[in-house]
Amino acid sequence: MPDDNPIITVTKVLPKGAVQLTPEVMERLGLRPGTRLILAATDDAVIIRRARVLLERQRVPM
């Protein structure tokens, strides 16, 4: 189901490879420091999902 109110922001990759998410994005997704994420990369995009969501669907313990 598409989100009717996407948050669109610009960020950059920091020297050690970290990407900083805005407080609005973190709040919308319920992310806190230490939240596990799954990254899926294509040729021109990165999809970030909470690991909990995907692992619960596959019944894999964290």
Protein Blocks (a to p, Z undefined) as FASTA:
>chain_A
ZZfbdcdddddddfkopacddfklmmmnopaehiacdddddfkbccdddfklmmmmnopa
ZZ
